[in-house]
Each structure stands twice: as C-alpha cells, then as structure tokens.
Amino acid sequence: MARASVASSDSESYTEPTCFQRLDRYFWPYDATDRLTASIFTPKAVLFAYRLAVLLGLLTLLFFLLQSRGSEALAYPETWGCLAAASLYFLLCVNYLWGRLWKFAHFLYELSWCVELCCSLVYWLFLYPLGRDVSTWYDACLHGGIAVLLFLDYLNNTIYFYRRHLRAILLICSLYILLNVPISLAVYPAYRELSYSNGWSALGVFLELLFLILAFLAGAQLDRYKYKFMQRSIDDPLVDFDEVNHE
C-alpha cells in the first residue's frame, strides 16, 4: 500500500519537459558547465579586455563592409561569419556579468570557428588562385583575420568542442546554402565561381561542407592537446580531459 502511494505521488509530481528543455538535453551533456570566462595564461580581466577589443573591431568591420557593399554584402558567407563572430563576442562579454546565455555563446564559438576556417580555406586555396584579389583591409580581415582572432582566444580559453554540435553546425550552414541558391540565381551571386549554375558550384558546396567538418574535427583534436597541457601545467581539477563528456 505504501509503495502504491509513493508511485502515485511520483507520477503526480512528474511534469512533461518543454520543447526547449528537450533540445537542451539533446545538445548538451548533463555535466556541461560554464567555462567561458576561465583563462589559462592570463588573468580573467586581460581576457575580457581582449574580447571587448575584438567585439569593437568586428563591429567596425561590419560597418565598413555594409557601407561599401550595401545589401549585396548579405550574399557573402563571410558577412554572416563576421556577424556570427560579433554576436559571439558580444555574448562572451555579457557572460562576465550575466551568465544565463553561456550555452549560446559556447555554441556560437564552435560555429564561428568552423565558418571562419572554412571561408578562409575556400578563399585562399580556390578563389584567390582563380583571380580573386584582396583589395581592402577588411577583405584580409574577413578571409583569415577573424580566424586568427578566434585561434588566439582558443589558446587562452577552456572551451571545448562537443561532437553532438557538429550536426547543428552542418544544418545551419546547409540552410544558408539553400537560401543562397535562389539569391545567387535570381539576384546577385557572391562569387561567379559559386553561382549555382555550373558544375563548379556542386564541387564548391561539397568542399565547403567538407572544410566545415574538418575545421570542427581539428578543434576537437586540439582540445586533447590543450587539456593535456593544462593537466600538467595548471592545478585545476576541472580540466581533466578524459573525464569530460565530449559527445
């Protein structure tokens, strides 16, 4: 009788998780913690100052980019990459004061890392040899500069890549490609080599998705070396790489 009453009480206290809670459990392991403000080599104040400076620089870059290209800038993947990076560093700065959005910032870091490395590799390995030129300072920033800033941040932060997030990154980038197809065909192609009207476009899309995957896997592999270094050099029980759920 007592067991029946306990079971009845448990069933009455159970509440169905919301859609947001289900997504949160799907994309984040139970032991995920906010490590965005942790710094390896410098005081937290120095890392905050670096991120604030990067945020101001990215906002300046976006201003000049939109001013020079107008609405056509929205067709370029590097514009969206810059916007994602600016959103990332805004959330990183906010996280020092209000940590409720740390999961969004963490995911944006992974997304920005993959997008910036992909844009840089596609541009310098394929588009630049075909005649593309770096004519302005913000072209250089868009095609490698932001990736360098993210890498410098990575060397000093304790963010790691969750493998389950790769699916979401590929989904977001695939949606961008699908939305960019009609724009490129009907309005203005970002690059004539990727106008979606020839065979090179299919190869370009394949390479973009491949570079996204390789960029993510590179970050996940670098995690292993970084956390092994932290275990040897820093007395911090929270950085045991083998204890982290990386799925």
N, C-alpha and C positions, 0 to 999 in steps of 0.2 A: 504493500500500500504506500509506504514511504517512497519507494523507488518510482512508483507511478506519479506521485505528486511532484517529485523532483523533475521527472521528464516533462510533465505538463508545464512546470514553471519555466524550464529551459526553452520549450517551444514557444511559450508566450513572450519571453524576453528577446527572442531572435528577431532581428529586423533585416529585411532584404537589402543588400548593398546597392547603392545607387550606381548609375552608369559610370560616373566619374570614379567612384571607388573601385569598380571592376577594372577600368582602364589603368588605374594606379597600381593595382595588384599585378596586372599583366605586364606592365612596362618596368616595374621597379621591384627588386628583391626585398624581402621582408627586413633585411639588415642594412638597407641603404641609409646612409647618413649624410648630413650636410657637411662637406669638407671644402666648400668653395673659398672660404676665407683663410684656410690654412696655407702657410708659406714654408718652403723648405729652406731656402738660403737667406732670405731677407726678413726683417720684421714685417708684420702684417700691414703697418702703416705705409711702408715702401711699396708693397704690392698693390695696396689701394690707390696710391698716388699714380703708379704705372697704369692701372686700369682706368682711372679717371682721365689721364692724359690720352690714352688710346681712344676712349669714348669721344673726347673733344676732337681728336684728329679724324675719326671716322665720320662724325657729323659734318666737319669741314669738307671732307672728301665727297660726301653725298651732296652737299650744297653745290660745289663746283661741277659735279657730274650732272646733276639735274639742270643746272644753269646752262651748261654747254650743249647737252644733248636733248634737253626738253623731254617730251613724252616718249621719244624713241629710246631713252635710257631704260625704260621698263622692259624692253625686249631683250636686254642683255642679261645673261645669267650672273655676271659679276656684279651688276647693280643689286640684285636680290641677295647675293652673297654678302655684299657690303652692308645692306640693310639688316641682314640676319646677325652679322658681327656687331653692328651698332646696338641692336636690341640686346644681344648677349652682354655687352659691356655695361649697358645701362642697368640690366638686372644684376650683374655682378656688383656694381657699385651700390645699388639699393639693398643688396643682400647683407651688407655690413650693418645696416640699420634695421632692416626688416627681413627676416629670413624665411618668410612663408612661401616665396616663389623660387626656392633654390632648385627644385626639380626641373622647372622650366629652363633656368639658366644652365644647369648641367647638360640637359639635352641640347640646348642651343649651342653649347660649346662643341659637342660632338658633331652636330650638323654643320656648324661653321667651319670646323677643321676639315671635314670631308669636302665641302663645297669649294673652299678656297684652294685646297691642294688639287682638286680636280680641275678647276678653272685654270690654275697656273700651269699644270701639266699639259692640258689640251692646247693652251695658247702657245707655249714655248716649244713644244715638241711637234705641233702640226700646223697651227695657224701662222705663226711667225715665219717659218721657212717658206710658206706659200705666198709671202708678200706683205703680211700684216706688219705694222710698224708701231713702236711705242713713241707716239708723237708728243705726249704731255706727261707731266709729273704724275697726274692721277692715273694714267694708263699703267705706269710702272707699279703704283700702289695697288691697283686692282688685280694685277697679274703677278702676284708674288709678295708684295709688301704686306698685305694683311695676313697672309700665311706665315710670314716671318714673325709678325707680332704675336700670333696665336702660339707659335712654337716657343717663343721666349717666355710667354705666360706658362706654357705647359712645363717647361723646365723647372719652374718655381712653385707650381701648384700641386695639389694632391688629387686632382680629378682623374678618374679612370673610366675607360670605355666599357659599357655594358653591351655584350653581344646582342642582346634582345633588341637594342635600339637600332641596330643596322636595318632591320625590316622597316621601321618607321621612316628612317632617312631615305631609303630607296623609294618608299611610297611617296613621300613629299616631292622628291626630285622627279619621279615619273609623272606626277601630276603637273609639275611645272612644264615638263616636256610636252605633255598632251595639250596644255593650254597654249603653249608657244607655237605649236604647229599651225593652227588657223591664223594666228597673228603674222607669222612669217610668210605664209602663203598669200594672205589677202592684204596685208598692210605693209610690213617692213621686216625683212629678215635681219637678225642681228649680225650674222655672218653669211656671206654669199656661199661659203663652203658648206654651211649647215642650213640651207634654205628649205629642206624637206621636199625638194623637187628633183633630186638626183640620188644616185646610189651612194655618194659620199656621205649623205645625211644619215643613212642607216648605219654606216660604219662609225660616224661621229657619235650617234646615240649609244651604240654598243660600247665605244671607248669611254664615254662619259660615265656610264653605269659601272664599267669595269674599274675605272680610276676611283670612283666613289667607294667601291668595295675595298680596293687595295689601300686607300687612304685610311679607312676605318681599321682594317687589319693591322696597318702599320702603327696606328695609335695604340691598339690593344697590345701589340708586341712590345712597343716602347714602355708600356705600363710595367711589364715584367721586369725590365732592366731598372726602371726608375725606382720601383718599390723595393727591389733587392738592394739597391744602393741606399735607400732610406733606412732599411732594416739594419744595415751595417753601420751607418753614419749617424743616425738620429735615434735617441731613446724615446720612441713613440710606439706604444703597443697597438695603436690603431692602424698601423701601416703594414701589417703582416699580409703580404700579397696572397699567400696560399690560403688564408682564412677568408678572403673576400669572395663573395658570390659574383662571378663575372658573367653569368648567363643573362 
